[in-house]
Amino acid sequence: MTLFMDVHTLDGAVGIDDAAQAHQADLQTQGRHGVDYQRYWVDERNGKIFCLVEAPDAATAAEVHREAHGLVAGEIYAVTEGR
């Protein structure tokens, strides 16, 4: 599996509680797709959400978002974790 970071850019500010709710929906949906949404970060003022996910491919990671809540990321990058 590959590690991905996706970036959501929303119009206007975004609340941490809204991101938490969407993340919970991802967690409830991910098992059917063999995906593991691990963490997320929010830039509330600039309307950005960043999600770290382990998935077979970017399309499958995006499908979980689409099915869970409809907020598909505008960008997704394969990443390697540094230590």
N, C-alpha and C positions, 0 to 999 in steps of 0.2 A: 504494500500500500504506500501511497505517496502522501506527504504532508503538504497542505495548501493553506495559503492565507487569502481570504477573500475580502473585498472592500465594497461596502455599500455606501453610496452617497445619496442622502435624502435631501429634499427641498426643505431648508430651514433646520431648526434645532431638533434634536432627538433626545428623549429622556432615557436614562439608564433603566428605568422600570419597563419601558417599552421594549428595549433590547433584551432584558431578562425574560420577558414573556415570550418573545420570538425564539430565544435560545431554548426555552423549555419545550416549545412546540417542535423544534429541531430534534431535541433529545427523544421525544415521543415518537418521531417519525423515522429516525436514522437507522434503526435496527433492520427494517425491511429492505434497506439498500446497502447494507454492509459498510456503513459510514460511521465515523466517530467524531462528532463536533466536540472539541476539547475545551476551548476557552474563547472569550470574546472581549473586546475592548471598545469603548465608546468615546468619541469626541463629541460631547453633547452640543456645544456651541456651533460647531461646523457641520453637524448632521452626518457624521461618519461613524460607521460600525465596521469593525475588523473581526473576522472569525478565523480561528485556527481549526482545521479539520483534517482528519486522516481519511482518505477515500481512495477507491480504485482509480478514479480519474476525475477531472474537473467537472465534467458533465453530470456525473452521479452526485457529486457534492451539491451542485446547483439544483438538481432535481429534488433533493431533500428540502431545501429552502422553498422551492416552488410549491411542493406538496404541503409543507407544514404551515406556511403563512403567506406565500406569494411574493416575499421580498427577496428577489434574486439579486445577487451581487453584480455590480457593473464591471468589476475586475476580479480576477482570480489568478494567483501565482503559485507555482510549485516552489516550495521553500525547503531549505536544509537548516536544521537547528544547529546553532553554534553553542559551544560550551565554554 
